Amino acid sequence: MELRHLRYFVAVAEELNFTRAALRLHIAQPPLSIQIRALEEELKVRLLERDKRRVFLTQAGRHFLDRARAILQQVDVAKGEAQSAASGDIGRVALGYTASSMLSLALPAALQRFRRAYPQVVLTLHEMTSLDQLDAVHGRSLDVGILRRPDVAIPPGIVIEKWYQSPLVAAVPRGHPLAGAAIHIADLRDEPLLTYPRDAGIGLYWMVQALCTKAGFRPRMVQEARDASTLVGLVAAGVGIALVPGDTRCIQLEGVVYQPVADKGAVSSLYLVHRRADPSPYAALMVGELRAALGRRAGKRTR
C-alpha cells in the first residue's frame, strides 16, 4: 500500500464521485478506478459500493476513511516538521545528567533559560550514570551530557570539559565529635565512611580514595549507595560519615550536619560532554547556554 492509494481513496470517499475525484487529483478516471480496486484487493474488503448514478461508502470504507485521513495528516505534519527543522525553526536536544547534578544551582537554571530562549526546541532529559552518558553521547542517542568524569578513556571525537565545581563537605551525624568544626581528611582515619560505588561511573569514589591516601591512610568504607539522598539518610541513621558535593546541603535531614573539608583539592567537579563535530545547531545552543550559566553565576558571586 502506498500513500497515493490513501489519497486516491480519500478523494473518492469525500467526493462520492469518481469523475470529480479524478479532476481533484489531476488524473484520468480509468487509472483512478484501477487504483481503488487494487486497494480493495490488497485489503480484501469492499470499501465502496457503486451503481450507475452514485458511489456509497461501506461500513469498512467509513472506518478506513478515518484511518486514512489520520495517516495523511501525520505525514503532512512530519513533512512540515522536517522542513522546519531544516530551516532552523524547530529542533530537538537530548541531554543526559547525573542525579546529583540536579542538586546544583547551575544546571536547573541553565535548563530553564534554554526553554525560555528556544521554545521551538524539544528538550528531553535523561537521568543516567556518567559512564552511560559517555556511551550515549558517543553513540548519538544523547547530544549533551552533564556528568562526573569517569576513570575511563574518552572515546575519539568526544569533548569533555570541566563545567562546574563545588567543594566537598562532610555529612556527619548530629552529636558526632566531628560535627562542630571544619574537618580535615586525616580526622576520618578511624571513621566508618559511606560512598558511591566504584562501578557507578562517579569520580567521587576515586576522589575520596585519593584524598585518604594522601592523608596517609586507607579509608574504611562500610556502606555504598548510588543516590545522594540515600547517603545522607544513612548518615542520619548513624551508619557513618559521607563526603559529598557541597550542593548536597540542600538535602536537609534531622540528625545530619554538613561540615566543610579543609584539605586542598577536596572539590567535586561536573563535566560537560558533547561531540566535537556535531552538525546539530541545537546541541551547540545547549552547550553555549550551559557555558553561559557559569559566567552568570560567577558574576553574581563577585557582586
MIGU-189122 format. One record per residue (C-alpha): x, z negated, y; residue in one letter; residue number from 1. Coordinates in steps of 0.1 Angstrom, whole numbers, plus 5000, padded with zeros to 4 digits. Layout:
<sites>
SITE     x     z     y  aa    i
SITE     X     Z     Y   A  NUM
...
</sites>
This chain:
<sites>
SITE     x     z     y  aa    i
SITE  5000  5000  5000   M    1
SITE  5013  5010  5034   E    2
SITE  5004  4998  5069   L    3
SITE  4989  5032  5077   R    4
SITE  4964  5027  5049   H    5
SITE  4952  4995  5065   L    6
SITE  4950  5012  5099   R    7
SITE  4930  5041  5085   Y    8
SITE  4906  5017  5067   F    9
SITE  4901  4996  5098   V   10
SITE  4893  5027  5119   A   11
SITE  4867  5039  5094   V   12
SITE  4852  5005  5089   A   13
SITE  4848  5000  5127   E   14
SITE  4835  5035  5134   E   15
SITE  4815  5037  5102   L   16
SITE  4820  5075  5106   N   17
SITE  4849  5095  5092   F   18
SITE  4848  5121  5119   T   19
SITE  4850  5096  5147   R   20
SITE  4877  5076  5129   A   21
SITE  4898  5108  5124   A   22
SITE  4896  5115  5161   L   23
SITE  4906  5080  5170   R   24
SITE  4936  5082  5146   L   25
SITE  4945  5117  5158   H   26
SITE  4945  5131  5123   I   27
SITE  4923  5156  5104   A   28
SITE  4893  5143  5085   Q   29
SITE  4902  5155  5050   P   30
SITE  4936  5137  5048   P   31
SITE  4918  5105  5061   L   32
SITE  4892  5107  5033   S   33
SITE  4921  5112  5008   I   34
SITE  4939  5081  5020   Q   35
SITE  4908  5059  5019   I   36
SITE  4902  5070  4983   R   37
SITE  4938  5063  4974   A   38
SITE  4935  5028  4989   L   39
SITE  4903  5021  4969   E   40
SITE  4920  5033  4937   E   41
SITE  4950  5010  4944   E   42
SITE  4928  4980  4950   L   43
SITE  4905  4990  4921   K   44
SITE  4874  4982  4943   V   45
SITE  4849  5002  4963   R   46
SITE  4854  4994  5000   L   47
SITE  4829  5020  5014   L   48
SITE  4796  5034  5004   E   49
SITE  4788  5069  5017   R   50
SITE  4757  5090  5019   D   51
SITE  4751  5123  5037   K   52
SITE  4744  5105  5070   R   53
SITE  4762  5072  5071   R   54
SITE  4790  5050  5059   V   55
SITE  4785  5014  5048   F   56
SITE  4809  4986  5041   L   57
SITE  4806  4970  5006   T   58
SITE  4809  4932  5003   Q   59
SITE  4845  4938  4992   A   60
SITE  4850  4961  5022   G   61
SITE  4838  4934  5046   R   62
SITE  4862  4909  5032   H   63
SITE  4891  4933  5031   F   64
SITE  4884  4943  5067   L   65
SITE  4890  4907  5079   D   66
SITE  4923  4906  5060   R   67
SITE  4934  4940  5071   A   68
SITE  4928  4931  5108   R   69
SITE  4947  4899  5104   A   70
SITE  4977  4916  5088   I   71
SITE  4978  4943  5115   L   72
SITE  4976  4917  5142   Q   73
SITE  5005  4898  5127   Q   74
SITE  5025  4930  5125   V   75
SITE  5019  4936  5162   D   76
SITE  5029  4900  5171   V   77
SITE  5061  4904  5151   A   78
SITE  5069  4937  5167   K   79
SITE  5063  4922  5202   G   80
SITE  5085  4891  5194   E   81
SITE  5113  4913  5181   A   82
SITE  5112  4934  5213   Q   83
SITE  5110  4903  5234   S   84
SITE  5140  4888  5216   A   85
SITE  5160  4919  5221   A   86
SITE  5153  4918  5258   S   87
SITE  5161  4881  5261   G   88
SITE  5125  4870  5268   D   89
SITE  5123  4847  5237   I   90
SITE  5146  4834  5210   G   91
SITE  5154  4807  5185   R   92
SITE  5181  4780  5182   V   93
SITE  5186  4757  5151   A   94
SITE  5205  4726  5160   L   95
SITE  5218  4700  5135   G   96
SITE  5226  4664  5143   Y   97
SITE  5236  4632  5125   T   98
SITE  5211  4604  5126   A   99
SITE  5234  4581  5147   S  100
SITE  5240  4608  5173   S  101
SITE  5203  4604  5185   M  102
SITE  5212  4569  5195   L  103
SITE  5234  4582  5222   S  104
SITE  5220  4588  5257   L  105
SITE  5237  4622  5260   A  106
SITE  5220  4641  5231   L  107
SITE  5183  4633  5238   P  108
SITE  5188  4640  5275   A  109
SITE  5205  4674  5268   A  110
SITE  5177  4685  5244   L  111
SITE  5151  4675  5270   Q  112
SITE  5168  4695  5297   R  113
SITE  5172  4725  5274   F  114
SITE  5135  4726  5265   R  115
SITE  5125  4724  5302   R  116
SITE  5150  4751  5312   A  117
SITE  5143  4775  5284   Y  118
SITE  5106  4771  5273   P  119
SITE  5107  4805  5257   Q  120
SITE  5133  4795  5232   V  121
SITE  5120  4779  5200   V  122
SITE  5143  4749  5193   L  123
SITE  5143  4735  5157   T  124
SITE  5161  4702  5150   L  125
SITE  5176  4692  5116   H  126
SITE  5190  4658  5107   E  127
SITE  5219  4664  5084   M  128
SITE  5252  4648  5074   T  129
SITE  5283  4661  5091   S  130
SITE  5295  4679  5060   L  131
SITE  5262  4696  5055   D  132
SITE  5261  4707  5092   Q  133
SITE  5296  4722  5089   L  134
SITE  5285  4742  5059   D  135
SITE  5252  4753  5076   A  136
SITE  5269  4765  5108   V  137
SITE  5294  4785  5087   H  138
SITE  5265  4798  5066   G  139
SITE  5244  4807  5097   R  140
SITE  5214  4786  5089   S  141
SITE  5224  4764  5119   L  142
SITE  5235  4777  5153   D  143
SITE  5250  4745  5167   V  144
SITE  5258  4710  5152   G  145
SITE  5265  4676  5166   I  146
SITE  5285  4656  5141   L  147
SITE  5313  4632  5134   R  148
SITE  5344  4651  5124   R  149
SITE  5347  4650  5086   P  150
SITE  5380  4648  5069   D  151
SITE  5379  4684  5056   V  152
SITE  5394  4717  5066   A  153
SITE  5374  4736  5092   I  154
SITE  5362  4770  5080   P  155
SITE  5376  4801  5098   P  156
SITE  5355  4813  5127   G  157
SITE  5341  4778  5134   I  158
SITE  5349  4760  5167   V  159
SITE  5348  4722  5166   I  160
SITE  5354  4703  5199   E  161
SITE  5352  4667  5209   K  162
SITE  5319  4662  5227   W  163
SITE  5310  4625  5232   Y  164
SITE  5330  4593  5228   Q  165
SITE  5319  4557  5228   S  166
SITE  5338  4525  5220   P  167
SITE  5334  4508  5187   L  168
SITE  5316  4475  5187   V  169
SITE  5313  4448  5160   A  170
SITE  5278  4439  5149   A  171
SITE  5282  4402  5140   V  172
SITE  5257  4377  5126   P  173
SITE  5245  4354  5153   R  174
SITE  5262  4320  5149   G  175
SITE  5293  4335  5133   H  176
SITE  5326  4322  5147   P  177
SITE  5334  4357  5160   L  178
SITE  5301  4361  5178   A  179
SITE  5313  4346  5211   G  180
SITE  5340  4369  5224   A  181
SITE  5358  4403  5221   A  182
SITE  5371  4410  5187   I  183
SITE  5405  4423  5175   H  184
SITE  5406  4442  5143   I  185
SITE  5431  4416  5129   A  186
SITE  5403  4390  5133   D  187
SITE  5384  4408  5105   L  188
SITE  5412  4403  5079   R  189
SITE  5392  4379  5057   D  190
SITE  5357  4390  5067   E  191
SITE  5333  4410  5045   P  192
SITE  5328  4444  5061   L  193
SITE  5298  4468  5060   L  194
SITE  5304  4505  5063   T  195
SITE  5291  4540  5059   Y  196
SITE  5300  4555  5025   P  197
SITE  5330  4578  5024   R  198
SITE  5310  4607  5009   D  199
SITE  5286  4607  5038   A  200
SITE  5308  4630  5058   G  201
SITE  5311  4605  5086   I  202
SITE  5346  4599  5100   G  203
SITE  5338  4563  5108   L  204
SITE  5347  4552  5073   Y  205
SITE  5383  4565  5077   W  206
SITE  5385  4552  5112   M  207
SITE  5378  4517  5100   V  208
SITE  5403  4521  5072   Q  209
SITE  5430  4534  5097   A  210
SITE  5424  4505  5122   L  211
SITE  5426  4479  5095   C  212
SITE  5458  4495  5080   T  213
SITE  5473  4495  5115   K  214
SITE  5464  4458  5118   A  215
SITE  5483  4451  5086   G  216
SITE  5456  4445  5060   F  217
SITE  5432  4463  5037   R  218
SITE  5395  4459  5046   P  219
SITE  5372  4440  5022   R  220
SITE  5342  4464  5020   M  221
SITE  5313  4446  5004   V  222
SITE  5283  4470  5011   Q  223
SITE  5278  4506  5022   E  224
SITE  5248  4522  5040   A  225
SITE  5241  4556  5053   R  226
SITE  5218  4546  5082   D  227
SITE  5228  4527  5113   A  228
SITE  5197  4506  5113   S  229
SITE  5203  4496  5077   T  230
SITE  5238  4485  5085   L  231
SITE  5225  4463  5114   V  232
SITE  5198  4449  5092   G  233
SITE  5224  4439  5066   L  234
SITE  5243  4422  5094   V  235
SITE  5212  4403  5104   A  236
SITE  5209  4392  5067   A  237
SITE  5243  4377  5069   G  238
SITE  5259  4401  5044   V  239
SITE  5289  4409  5066   G  240
SITE  5302  4425  5098   I  241
SITE  5299  4462  5107   A  242
SITE  5320  4483  5130   L  243
SITE  5296  4508  5146   V  244
SITE  5295  4531  5176   P  245
SITE  5286  4514  5209   G  246
SITE  5254  4533  5212   D  247
SITE  5241  4513  5182   T  248
SITE  5235  4484  5205   R  249
SITE  5201  4500  5212   C  250
SITE  5191  4486  5178   I  251
SITE  5182  4450  5187   Q  252
SITE  5175  4427  5157   L  253
SITE  5172  4390  5159   E  254
SITE  5202  4374  5144   G  255
SITE  5227  4402  5154   V  256
SITE  5251  4402  5184   V  257
SITE  5274  4430  5194   Y  258
SITE  5309  4423  5204   Q  259
SITE  5334  4447  5220   P  260
SITE  5365  4456  5199   V  261
SITE  5397  4452  5220   A  262
SITE  5421  4473  5199   D  263
SITE  5433  4506  5214   K  264
SITE  5419  4536  5197   G  265
SITE  5388  4518  5185   A  266
SITE  5364  4546  5195   V  267
SITE  5338  4567  5179   S  268
SITE  5336  4604  5187   S  269
SITE  5309  4630  5183   L  270
SITE  5319  4666  5179   Y  271
SITE  5302  4699  5189   L  272
SITE  5304  4726  5163   V  273
SITE  5295  4763  5167   H  274
SITE  5306  4798  5156   R  275
SITE  5334  4813  5176   R  276
SITE  5319  4848  5179   A  277
SITE  5282  4843  5178   D  278
SITE  5261  4872  5192   P  279
SITE  5231  4849  5199   S  280
SITE  5228  4842  5236   P  281
SITE  5206  4812  5228   Y  282
SITE  5233  4795  5209   A  283
SITE  5256  4799  5239   A  284
SITE  5229  4785  5262   L  285
SITE  5226  4754  5239   M  286
SITE  5264  4749  5238   V  287
SITE  5265  4752  5276   G  288
SITE  5237  4727  5281   E  289
SITE  5255  4702  5257   L  290
SITE  5287  4706  5276   R  291
SITE  5270  4702  5309   A  292
SITE  5253  4670  5297   A  293
SITE  5286  4652  5295   L  294
SITE  5295  4663  5330   G  295
SITE  5263  4649  5344   R  296
SITE  5269  4616  5326   R  297
SITE  5305  4614  5339   A  298
SITE  5291  4620  5374   G  299
SITE  5267  4591  5370   K  300
SITE  5294  4567  5358   R  301
SITE  5316  4575  5388   T  302
SITE  5289  4569  5414   R  303
</sites>
